Amino acid sequence: MPREAPYLAVAEALHVRIRAGEWAVGERLPSRARLAEEYGVGRNVTQRAVDRLIAQGLLEGRAGSGTYVRTPRERLRMVRSRHRLPSRAVAPERGRANAWDAHSQVRVPAPAEIAERLAIGPGDLCVHTRYEFLADGRPVQLSASWEPMAITGGTPVALPESGPLAGKGVVVRMRSIGVVVESVTELPRPARATQEQANLLGISVGDLVLRIERTIYDTGGRPVETADIVIPDARREVAYEFVVEQP
């Protein structure tokens, strides 16, 4: 069996000491140099160990100050269901986003990756909407949505958060212009928070996030919307709900 990497052993030792209460919540840990001397390893090893605990949400780094024991956060569950597409008109649940900020731009050329997901040409015009979702006044989720203007352009529902069906969600808006949504695919991937995401979500750069690539299709299999959803891992856990088909 290969020997465990030194930084993993140091991270586990620090984890045990923190859980035992050697350092209280909000208390600063010894410097990397002091920890390296204590464990008989190089500073790069303690740096990787501390970075691992920061990514796990146990510690937080403060620029120019040091590393501190992080206040524990309760992780709330977010259910992604094959029978429930995201919509504003849903019953409230604990920790669910109950407010949001949105900003839409029209006639935005689709980047190559987005064009591929929407089955359109690179540079084809889209409506691009950025969302910041809040629960009890705290940011809990980000979303960047793209809709082809070839579908919604010139209609009353071209802007998701303006017009007669503002905030009603993709399904209702598309149905109003004769486009029937049939399916959704979601591809979740772990990622690290960028500077912009960290600023908006109130987390640290490099913290773990879940990035969900979601694409919505009509009955003909045409993509009508795609979005990148970003959820802070330390605050939310995502559960996927499926129904077992009966024979």
Secondary structure per residue as TSV (DSSP state, phi and psi in degrees):
chain	resnum	aa	ss	phi	psi
A	1	M	-	360.0	134.7
A	2	P	-	-68.0	147.2
A	3	R	-	-72.3	140.8
A	4	E	-	-61.4	139.6
A	5	A	-	-58.0	138.5
A	6	P	H	-55.0	-38.9
A	7	Y	H	-66.7	-30.5
A	8	L	H	-68.3	-38.9
A	9	A	H	-65.6	-41.8
A	10	V	H	-66.2	-41.5
A	11	A	H	-60.8	-43.4
A	12	E	H	-64.9	-40.5
A	13	A	H	-63.9	-42.6
A	14	L	H	-65.9	-39.2
A	15	H	H	-58.5	-45.9
A	16	V	H	-61.8	-42.5
A	17	R	H	-67.7	-37.7
A	18	I	H	-67.4	-44.9
A	19	R	H	-64.9	-28.0
A	20	A	T	-79.4	-6.9
A	21	G	T	89.9	13.3
A	22	E	S	-61.6	-35.7
A	23	W	S	-120.4	126.8
A	24	A	-	-79.0	164.6
A	25	V	T	-58.1	129.9
A	26	G	T	89.2	-7.3
A	27	E	-	-86.0	144.9
A	28	R	B	-83.0	139.1
A	29	L	-	-79.2	160.6
A	30	P	-	-59.0	161.4
A	31	S	-	-63.8	161.2
A	32	R	H	-57.9	-40.9
A	33	A	H	-62.6	-42.0
A	34	R	H	-67.4	-40.9
A	35	L	H	-65.0	-39.2
A	36	A	H	-62.1	-41.4
A	37	E	H	-66.0	-40.9
A	38	E	H	-64.2	-39.2
A	39	Y	H	-96.1	-1.6
A	40	G	T	66.6	38.5
A	41	V	-	-129.9	173.9
A	42	G	-	-78.1	162.3
A	43	R	H	-64.8	-31.9
A	44	N	H	-64.2	-30.1
A	45	V	H	-68.9	-46.2
A	46	T	H	-67.0	-32.9
A	47	Q	H	-62.6	-45.5
A	48	R	H	-66.1	-36.8
A	49	A	H	-65.1	-45.4
A	50	V	H	-65.4	-41.6
A	51	D	H	-59.0	-37.5
A	52	R	H	-64.5	-42.3
A	53	L	H	-71.3	-30.4
A	54	I	H	-65.6	-44.8
A	55	A	H	-62.6	-30.8
A	56	Q	T	-81.9	-4.6
A	57	G	T	85.5	9.3
A	58	L	S	-86.7	-31.3
A	59	L	E	-124.2	165.7
A	60	E	E	-141.1	139.7
A	61	G	E	-94.4	138.2
A	62	R	E	-119.8	120.2
A	63	A	T	-54.9	127.5
A	64	G	T	74.7	4.7
A	65	S	T	-123.6	-40.1
A	66	G	E	134.9	-161.5
A	67	T	E	-116.3	133.6
A	68	Y	E	-126.1	154.1
A	69	V	E	-71.1	126.9
A	70	R	-	-83.4	144.6
A	71	T	-	-64.6	125.7
A	72	P	-	-60.6	139.3
A	73	R	-	-116.0	135.5
A	74	E	-	-71.7	130.4
A	75	R	-	-88.6	122.2
A	76	L	E	-99.0	147.0
A	77	R	E	-87.7	137.2
A	78	M	E	-117.8	118.5
A	79	V	E	-94.3	126.1
A	80	R	E	-105.7	116.2
A	81	S	E	-117.6	142.9
A	82	R	T	-69.2	-14.6
A	83	H	T	-103.3	-3.6
A	84	R	B	-131.8	104.6
A	85	L	-	-79.5	149.7
A	86	P	-	-55.9	133.4
A	87	S	-	-155.2	153.1
A	88	R	S	-77.9	-27.1
A	89	A	S	-88.4	66.5
A	90	V	S	-131.0	158.9
A	91	A	-	-67.2	140.5
A	92	P	-	-69.8	150.4
A	93	E	-	-139.2	160.4
A	94	R	T	-60.3	127.9
A	95	G	T	81.4	-0.6
A	96	R	-	-77.2	145.4
A	97	A	-	-58.4	126.2
A	98	N	-	-120.1	7.4
A	99	A	E	-156.5	160.7
A	100	W	E	-158.0	152.9
A	101	D	E	-111.9	140.2
A	102	A	E	-140.7	145.2
A	103	H	E	-139.4	121.9
A	104	S	E	-108.1	144.5
A	105	Q	E	-123.6	136.8
A	106	V	E	-103.8	158.7
A	107	R	E	58.0	42.7
A	108	V	E	-93.3	123.1
A	109	P	E	-63.4	134.4
A	110	A	-	-72.0	125.4
A	111	P	-	-62.7	162.0
A	112	A	H	-55.9	-45.1
A	113	E	H	-63.4	-42.9
A	114	I	H	-67.0	-41.0
A	115	A	H	-59.7	-40.8
A	116	E	H	-63.7	-42.2
A	117	R	H	-66.8	-30.8
A	118	L	H	-94.7	0.6
A	119	A	T	57.3	42.0
A	120	I	S	-124.9	177.4
A	121	G	-	-83.3	145.9
A	122	P	T	-56.0	131.3
A	123	G	T	92.2	-11.3
A	124	D	-	-59.6	146.1
A	125	L	E	-78.5	140.0
A	126	C	E	-135.6	165.8
A	127	V	E	-98.4	122.8
A	128	H	E	-111.7	121.4
A	129	T	E	-123.8	129.1
A	130	R	E	-105.1	132.9
A	131	Y	E	-119.2	145.3
A	132	E	E	-126.8	112.3
A	133	F	E	-94.3	139.6
A	134	L	E	-122.7	143.5
A	135	A	E	-126.7	119.4
A	136	D	T	54.3	37.6
A	137	G	T	81.7	0.6
A	138	R	E	-111.0	138.4
A	139	P	E	-68.0	131.6
A	140	V	E	-126.6	-13.2
A	141	Q	E	-164.3	144.4
A	142	L	E	-118.3	153.6
A	143	S	E	-150.0	139.1
A	144	A	E	-123.4	111.9
A	145	S	E	-107.7	145.7
A	146	W	E	-130.7	129.3
A	147	E	E	-128.4	131.3
A	148	P	E	-65.5	130.8
A	149	M	H	-69.5	-16.6
A	150	A	H	-63.7	-21.4
A	151	I	H	-95.6	-47.3
A	152	T	H	-105.0	-13.3
A	153	G	T	-57.3	134.1
A	154	G	T	81.3	1.5
A	155	T	S	-101.9	164.8
A	156	P	T	-67.7	-12.5
A	157	V	T	-111.9	25.0
A	158	A	S	-63.1	-33.5
A	159	L	S	-103.3	121.1
A	160	P	T	-58.4	-31.4
A	161	E	T	-113.2	21.3
A	162	S	S	-137.8	163.0
A	163	G	S	91.0	-173.8
A	164	P	T	-66.3	-24.2
A	165	L	T	-116.6	31.0
A	166	A	T	-57.1	130.7
A	167	G	T	76.1	6.8
A	168	K	S	-85.3	-10.1
A	169	G	-	97.3	163.8
A	170	V	H	-62.8	-43.3
A	171	V	H	-60.3	-50.1
A	172	V	H	-66.1	-43.6
A	173	R	H	-63.8	-45.4
A	174	M	H	-65.9	-38.8
A	175	R	H	-61.1	-33.6
A	176	S	H	-67.2	-19.1
A	177	I	T	-112.1	19.9
A	178	G	T	84.7	14.5
A	179	V	-	-106.5	118.1
A	180	V	-	-100.1	120.6
A	181	V	E	-79.0	134.9
A	182	E	E	-118.3	-35.6
A	183	S	E	-148.0	161.6
A	184	V	E	-138.0	139.0
A	185	T	E	-118.0	142.2
A	186	E	E	-130.8	129.6
A	187	L	E	-118.7	100.8
A	188	P	E	-85.4	139.0
A	189	R	E	-139.8	139.6
A	190	P	E	-72.7	146.5
A	191	A	E	-151.8	175.2
A	192	R	E	-110.0	141.8
A	193	A	-	-66.3	131.2
A	194	T	-	-77.3	172.8
A	195	Q	H	-59.5	-45.7
A	196	E	H	-62.8	-45.9
A	197	Q	H	-63.4	-41.4
A	198	A	H	-61.6	-42.3
A	199	N	H	-62.1	-42.6
A	200	L	H	-74.0	-34.3
A	201	L	H	-93.3	-7.0
A	202	G	T	69.8	36.1
A	203	I	-	-122.4	-177.2
A	204	S	-	-94.7	149.2
A	205	V	T	-58.4	132.1
A	206	G	T	90.9	-7.7
A	207	D	-	-60.8	151.3
A	208	L	E	-67.6	135.8
A	209	V	E	-134.2	160.8
A	210	L	E	-105.5	123.2
A	211	R	E	-105.7	119.0
A	212	I	E	-108.8	119.1
A	213	E	E	-91.9	109.3
A	214	R	E	-113.0	134.5
A	215	T	E	-132.4	134.9
A	216	I	E	-110.5	134.8
A	217	Y	E	-120.3	149.9
A	218	D	E	-89.3	-175.5
A	219	T	T	-65.6	-20.3
A	220	G	T	-91.9	5.5
A	221	G	S	81.6	11.2
A	222	R	-	-84.7	129.8
A	223	P	E	-68.0	130.3
A	224	V	E	-112.2	-14.8
A	225	E	E	-162.1	143.8
A	226	T	E	-136.4	149.8
A	227	A	E	-149.5	150.8
A	228	D	E	-109.3	117.4
A	229	I	E	-106.2	131.6
A	230	V	E	-121.1	124.2
A	231	I	E	-126.0	127.0
A	232	P	E	-67.2	124.9
A	233	D	T	-65.0	-34.0
A	234	A	T	-70.9	-17.2
A	235	R	T	-108.8	-24.9
A	236	R	E	-130.2	147.8
A	237	E	E	-120.1	139.2
A	238	V	E	-107.3	127.8
A	239	A	E	-118.4	134.8
A	240	Y	E	-100.5	130.5
A	241	E	E	-110.6	128.5
A	242	F	-	-130.0	154.8
A	243	V	-	-105.1	132.7
A	244	V	-	-77.3	122.9
A	245	E	-	-70.3	131.7
A	246	Q	-	-84.7	140.8
A	247	P	-	-69.9	360.0
